[in-house]
C-alpha cells in the first residue's frame, strides 16, 4: 500500500505536469482525515493558497471542503485557463461570508450560518482530474484530489436573488455552441445545503472567516467539455465568461 507521502507525490507530479495519470486504486484505503492531509501536502508543495473553497456532502452526511487554487481563479471577462486536464464545467451560485463563523456557533444556531453570509454570486467551476480514470476513485480519493477542482471564474457582482434558483434556466455554451440548457437544479438540493453541513464540520485548514468565498455545488451537474474557445454561462441576468485555451 502506498504511503501518504507517496500519494502526495503522485498528485503533485500530475498537477505540475498538467496530466491525468494517477492510478485512483492506490487511494482506495485512505479515510477522510488522510484525504485532508494529502490535500494539504499537495497545496503546500505547490506553494498555492486557496482563492475559494468548494463544499460538498459525503454519503454519511458530513460536509467537506476542498481548495480551488488562487493561481487558477479569475474574474469574468478576459481570464483564460488551460484545458489540459479539464473534464467539465459547472455553473454555480456561491457566497461570500461577511463575518466569521465557527463550528460551535454553526452547531448551536443554524440561523447564524445564514446570517454570516454577506452576498451571493454566479460563477463557473472548471473541473479537472489528476486520475487516469476518475470513475475508479472512491469518495475519499476524490476528496484527496480536491474534489476534482481545477479553477474558477466569478462574476463578482452580488446576485440580487441570493440563493433562490427556482424557475431559472442555466445556459452554457462554447464559442456560441450550446453545451447545456435546462432548469437550474442544485446537486445537493439547495445552494446552502453543503455549506451548512460543512459549517458544522469545518476543518482547521479551511476556517470560515469574513471574506471567505465558497461555492457549494453545480446547478447543471458536470457538463463535459472538449476543445477550446470562449465559455459563456448565463443564469438570469448574470453572465460569466472566460477563455478555455
Secondary structure as UniProt FT lines:
FT   HELIX           4..17
FT   HELIX           24..27
FT   TURN            28..29
FT   HELIX           32..46
FT   STRAND          50..57
FT   TURN            59..60
FT   STRAND          63..69
FT   HELIX           70..72
FT   STRAND          73..75
FT   TURN            76..78
FT   STRAND          80..81
FT   TURN            84..85
FT   STRAND          86..97
FT   HELIX           103..108
FT   HELIX           110..115
FT   STRAND          117..128
FT   HELIX           134..136
FT   HELIX           139..144
FT   HELIX           146..148
FT   STRAND          149..155
FT   TURN            160..163
FT   TURN            166..167
FT   STRAND          169..174
FT   TURN            175..176
FT   STRAND          177..183
FT   TURN            187..188
FT   TURN            191..192
FT   HELIX           193..200
FT   HELIX           204..206
FT   TURN            210..211
FT   STRAND          213..218
FT   STRAND          223..224
FT   STRAND          229..235
FT   TURN            236..237
FT   STRAND          238..244
//
